[in-house]
Each structure stands twice: as C-alpha cells, then as structure tokens.
Amino acid sequence: MSNLGLHAIYKLLNSYSEVVCERAFWERENRAEPLPPLSLESQRPLSDFAVLAFSINYELDYFNVVQILRASGIPLYAADRDERHPLIIAGGPCIIANPLPLSPFFDCLCIGEAEAILPAMLPVLTEGIGGKRNKLLKELASLPGIYVPLTHSGTPVIRQWASNLDDFPVASTTLTSDTELGDLYLIEVERGCNRGCRFCLTNNAFRPMRYRSI
Ligand code: SF4
C-alpha cells in the first residue's frame, strides 16, 4: 500500500455502486506449496472473485502473478480459462510499456490510466461477467485501451489517459503501519514527467505531464 496508484484504483473502483473491490497481497513463504492467498477484507480465496485485477509496477512482479494464480488454483493461461474462472486483468506501468511478456496469462490488459478506461469497461464487465467468456472478451476488445490477447486482430491499441486530473482527486485511502510510507498522507499533485529520459517508464507511460489545480 505504499503505491499511491493502488490507493487511487481501490478508491475509484469502490466509488461505483455495482463494484466491491477488495485487496490481496502476495507474501513469500518458505514452503514448497504456498497457502492460497486470501482477500484482506473478507478473507475469501481469490478463485471466489468475479475479476482479479493486478497492478504491475515492476518486471519482478511477473513472477508473482504466476505464483498467485498457481497458489489460487486458477489455470495460468487465458486459453485454459472460461466463465467458471475469475476474469484476470492487469494494468500499470509495465503493462502500458510492454504488455506482450504477460499476454498469455491475462484475459485483458489495460493500456493506459484507469480513470480513462474504467467508465467504458465496467458496464461491459457488469453485464457480461456471468455470461460466456468468449462473448465478454470480444466486447472488451472493442473498447478503447483494452488489449485482449486471445482475440487481438493486430490493430494497435491506443493508450488512454485522463485529460483533466482535477476530475479524479488522488490521495491516501488507508494509513497503516504495515507498509512503507504508511503513516504519511500521500497526495498526487502531478502525473508524468517532462524531462524526457529515454529509459524512464514515468516519462513514457504517463505522457503528457499534467498538473492539478491548487
Ligand atoms: S528519470 Fe523519469 S521521472 Fe526522473 S527526471 Fe527522467 S523522465 Fe522524469
């Protein structure tokens, strides 16, 4: 919970009346067969949920995705899942920059910022999550900023971004001693960076740089 982006998504998802968003964290354990991870709020196994949404911020998270799915008893590959399993989605800087390494594992990948993608995505999910998975994937693939590896036609997916940050206040939703920066109240004052360093995800995944009004 030291990542302010996670606070923002958690608050944004729970602001929709038709959504209940819980959190789950992966903890490394010294055992050959790790215990299935449970959601923090209701202590339910992840396989109980309709949708699992991963925030991928670092390349090393890739390995954790596989371990979480495996420990939860969920088939690893999108091609092996159907409507009996949670829909597995992901977003975050690594997905925006290059979704291909993880594409076999995910049903859909969000190319851009959640504030710009969720308003079109959530009604489709709400309507289609209980139906046939193939139909849901086709509908998701037609939305801006959504990459569905199983049905992708090759047409480039355009990255989506929030044009006015003032519409989406971002600050800490939880203060906890269980994380770094947990006793600080974090506020997003700007997004992106215009320094232009070629190696930097912030520069490339969150263009253009935007400020909030004071
Ligand atoms: S490394 Fe990234 S965040 Fe830092 S100055 Fe360069 S572009 Fe900006």
Boltz pocket constraint, residues with backbone or C-beta under 6 A from the ligand:
constraints:
  - pocket:
      binder: B
      contacts: [[A, 193], [A, 194], [A, 195], [A, 196], [A, 197], [A, 200], [A, 201], [A, 202], [A, 203]]
      max_distance: 6.0
